[in-house]
Amino acid sequence: MNLTLKNISGKDVGEVLVPKSFLESKTSSSVVRQAVLAEMVNLRQGTHSSKNRSSVSGGGKKPWKQKGRGAARAGTIRSPLWKGGGVVFGPSPHKYKHKVSKKMSLLARKSIFLDKIKKNEVIVFDSFSLESSKTSSFNKILVSLGLKDKKITLLVSSVNKNLYRSVNNLSGIYVVSVNSVSIYEMLDCHCIFMDEVGCNNLIQMLNR
């Protein structure tokens, strides 16, 4: 199976070979789920916090004597039972960290990429060299491909200032290096745009 190679104007100029061994690789939706959940968990800061009865200021003095008032005993006005008191079993700062093995991470990326290829949701360009940094220059490409207002992940092999500036004002367009793209970034899009060099590098990286 070959992927159609397009120029920056959206016209077909050739093909990109996808090895048969890569297309016949095993995939796993359960591994994709585990990997995505791990990435989402690792994004959490874990800074949520609340004050327990020892952290709330005040309440050092016993509000009234132990016996003789006919009221319930009270040792502090900062008891969780009182207004302005501490929180019982409230959240406390802690780290969220979930590790995924390299083998699982590789399989998850391979599964997503193969699924995108089979659904014709991967478009390969010979290069992303734009003559200007105007938003309209990249918007024309989206219109010609019928992908306007769609969520797209651009996987680039090298930095292109004109490309970054042209997509900066377009919502739903995310530019990331092909070497550091996350599993969620590959999954959470309608289509993946790649340059030819980046596509070959990704296939070589995943086809192990």
N, C-alpha and C positions, 0 to 999 in steps of 0.2 A: 504494500500500500504506500502511495506517495501523497504528500501534502502539496497543494498548489502553492506556488511561490508568486507573490504579487509585488509590484513596485509600490512606491509611496502614493501613486495616483489611484491604486486599487485595481490595476490591470494585470492580468496573468502574464508572467514572463518566464515561467519554468516550473520545476517540481523539486521537492525536497524528499529524499529517500528516507523512509522509516524502516529499519531492519525488521525482518520477519520474526527474528528471535525476540525482539522487543514487543511486537504486537501480540505474540503468543504467550507473553509472560502472565503469571498468575496475578490476580487482583483480589482484594479483600475489602468489602465495605465495612466490616466490623473494625478492622485496623484503622481505616479512615476515621471512623467515629471516635475511637480511642485517642488518636493523634490530635484531632480537632479539639476534643474536650480538654486534653492536656495543654494545648496552646492557650485556650480560653482561660483555663485555671491559672496558668502562669502569668497571665496579664493582670490578674487581681493584685492590688497593692497590699491588702491586708491591714489597712490603717484604721479600720472601724474600731471604735472604743466607747466605753461608757464608764461611769464612776460607780464603784460599789460603796458600801457604807463607810469604809475606811478612807476613801478618796475624797468624799464630799467634805467641804470645809465646815467647821462648827460641830456642835453636838458633843463636845468634850465633857460637859457637866450633866449629871443625872437630872432630868427635868423635874422630878418630884421624888419624895421618899418612897421607899419600897412598900411600906404598909400604912394602913390607916385612912386612905383617901377613898376607898371603895372603887378604885379604878384599876385597870390593868397595869401590871408592872411595866416600866419603861426605863431603859438604861441610857438612851440617847435620842435626841430629836432627829437624828439622821438615819433612823431605822427605815428599811424599805417599806414598812407599813405606813410611814408618815409622809405627808406632802413635803417635797424638797429633800427626801431621803435618797439613799443609794439605790442602785438597780440590782435585782437578784439575778444572778447567772447571766449578766449582760455580755455583749461582745467585747472581746479584748484583742489588741493588736497581735497578729501572728502571721507567719509566712505561708503563702500558698505555693506549693511546688509539686509538680508531678513530672516524673521523668519518663521519657519514651526511648526505647533502645534505637540505635542507629538503623538496625535492620527493619524495625517497624516504621520508622520515619521514612525510610527509602521506599518501602512497600506502599505506604499511604500516598506519597507523591506520585509514584508510578501508577497506582490505581486511578487517581484523579485525572492524571494526564492522558492515560489511555481512554478513559471514559469520555473526556472532552474531544479527543481525536475521533472516536467512533460516532459522536454526535455532531461532528463537523463544527465544533466550537473552538477550533484552533486555527488562526490565520497567521501565515508566515510571510513576512516582507523581506525583500532583499536587503533593505536597510531603513533606518528611521531618520535619515538625513533630510531635514526640512530646510528650505531656503530662507524661511522667515520664522519668527517666533509668535506670529499672530495666531489667535485662537481659531480664527476662521479657516486657516490652512489645514488644521487637523480636523476641524468640524466637517469639512468637505469630504474627507476620507470616510467618516462615520456615515454621512448621508449616502454616499455612493455604495456603501456596503449594507445599507438598511439597518444600521446599528445605532442610530441616534437615540439618545436618552436610555441607552442600555448600560449596564454595569460591566466595565471592561478592565482587565488587568494587563498592563503592558510589561512584558518581560524583556529587558534590554541587556545587551552584553557589555555595553560601555556607556559612559555618560554623554548625553546629548543635550546641551543647554537649550537649543531651540525647541526640542521636543518637550522638555520639562515646562518651559514657559508657555507653549501653545496649549497644553492640557491643564494648566494650572487653574483656569477659570471654568473648566468643564466638570460638572458634578458626575460622580460615578466612575471617573477615570483614575486609575491608580498606577503609578510607574514604580517599578521595583527591579532591582538587579536579578538576573536569572540565577545567580549563585547564592543569593540570600533570601529567595522567596519562601514564604511560609506556606504550610499546608492549607491554612484557612484562606489565604490570599488567592491560591489557585482554585479553591472550591467556590468561594463566594463571588462569583462573577458569571455573566451570561456568555462571555467570550474571552479568549486569551489571545492577545496580539504578541508576536515574537519576531525578532529579526532572525535571519538565516543562521548567523553564527551562534546566537543564543539558543536556537532550537537544536542545533547539532550538539552543543555543549550539554544541554539538558538531557538529551537522549543518551549521550555517552555516559553521563553521570548516573542515570537511572538504570541503564541496561548493564547491571553488574551481576 
